[in-house]
């Protein structure tokens, strides 16, 4: 059986914790898209971790972690991450890397930095991890697949072509130092030696696992609104963040996907540029940011303060619909315990008309939030294990949002650790 854990919004919804929790009953966890540009924060009995490439199920001895073909694979970051968790006392995880995954090259990271610098005020708010240049090369068919690392004749010829192509931009657009084929080949040899022990045909491995009725968990990165097709284009990521893409990015048949757990925060946060209708500012935002998440709302990769807002029913309803949601996991509910009343965005006013349907970007830029205020519960709900033991106003808040988005909230997270979860 295949299950997916994905985000409903702009990312940072708490997917890492939900994956870590669901991995207790899974055999295999697969990362199927994205790169090391976003992090998943996990708190468990080994400590606190920010994972960037490793799936969030690596902390269990019984699981196999797979880096799928759809991932933007930064090899040194993956290897450093494996070493860093083992150094903290985590048993060495069982990791497989798809021979069809593509490699993030050092020049992708440089091009990402140079382009943001060149754009100045018009930049995309990139994490500068090389993701857009990487996917550009993948779809221009000039990237490096893992399997190519083991074909020396091909590499020797290809590094020359790469340098010819990239050096035109480096010289004439960015005015930066040029690449050399020798240096590039050395890098590729280093990458080959680092990754060789992990490489296999992961789609064949997953096919056999399915025949043995194993439970496979697909772990998404970012959320619906960062999807290049269905998100807030162009302020999106470069790979599909939707659960159905998980089957492609992992190499498994689409009909095997049976459960889609879409993670929603009890308020909103976003990293990077782009429309964010329910955004709040000033002291109100600072207070929520300081109290939010575990140790505050700051990017797990960049440390950037996240943009804050109230829960957005319009964006979340759309986000859940596009994911094919079967279950909603509602996270960080405990954070809102300090508020006397809690605003919720229930509609968008665009050109004098109110809509509850998520619009395209040009209309989104003009949208103003229609807010409804609900009473707060003014107490700490951490440690509560049963839904009926939650304060009445807290249950009212959850049930109001469930009705607005139209998808069942079956898990409620009321703290950072894997045990802080209420099943409904």
C-alpha positions, 0 to 999 in steps of 0.5 A: 500500500502506498501513502503520501504525506504532502503539504496543502499550502506554501510548505513548512506545514509540519510534514516532517513530523507527520512522516516521522510519525507515520514511518513507525508503521511503514517499511519504505519512505521515499523522497520523490521531488525537490532538492535540499532547498527546504528542510523538514524539522524533526524532534524525537528521542535522538534530538532535534534534526533538520533534514534536507534530502534524507526522508523523515523516516530514517530514524527507525531501524526497520525502514528503508529510505529511498531517494527517488528519480524525481529528486534533485540530488545534491550528493555532498549534502546527502552524504554529510546528512547521513554522517551527521545523524549517525554522529548523533547516535542514530543507527546507520540508516538503510538508504537507496538512491535511484540510478535515474536521479539527477545530480545538482552540480556546483555550477547550478548553485552558482547560477542560482546565486548569480541570477538572484543577484542579477535580478536584484529587487525582482528576484524570486526569493530563491534559497540559492540551492541550485534548484531552478538551474538544476531542473532547467538542465534536466528538462533541457536534457543536459543534466547528469543522471546518477547512472552516467557517473559510471560511464567514463567515456560519456563523462569525458565527452560531456564535461566539454559540452557542459563547459562550452554551454555554461561558459557563454553565460558565465562570461557574457551575462554574469561576468564570473569565473569560467568552468574547466572540463578537468575540474568538472570531471574531478567533481564527477569522480568524487560524486561517483565514489561517494554515491556508489554504495547506495545506487540501485534500480529503486523502481524495481525495488519498489515494485517487488515491495508492492508485490510483498504488500509492504507499506510505502510512504511518499514524502513530499516537499513544500506544498500545493501552492509552490507547484509549478503548474497549480501554484502561485506561478512564477513564485513556485518551485521547479518540481511538482509538489502534488501527491500524484507526482509521487508515483512518477518521482518514485517510479511506482504505478499510480493506482497503488496510491491509496492514502493522501495525508495533506498537512495543514497548519492551524495558521499560515506561514510562507518562505520566499516571495509571492502572493500571500492573502492572509499575511499579517505584519508588525507586532502581531506577526512577530508574536506568532512567529516567535511562538510558532513551530518548535523554537519559532517560525524560521526556515529549516534550511535558510534560517529566514524568518517566515512570513506569517498569516492567519489560516487561509480556508480558500488556499487550503481547500484548493490545496487539499483538492489538488492533492487528492486528500483523504486525510488532513493532518492539522498541525501546531494547534497548540501555538494559538493558545495565547490568543483571545480571538483567532481570525480565519480567512474565509474568502477573497475579495477581488474587484469588489466580489467575494470568492471562495475559489483560489484564483490565478496569480494575476487575480491573487495579487489583488485579493483582500482577505475576508476574515471571520473571528473565532473565540480563542481557548486561552490555555496550553493544550500540549499533552492532551491525547484525546480529541474530546479533552480539548477545550470546547473553543479549540474543537469549535475552531478545528470543526469550523475549518474542517467544514470550510475546507471540506476534507476530514481532519483526522490527525491533530498535532499539539506539540513538536514531538512525535507523541504529540498527536491526537487521532480523530 
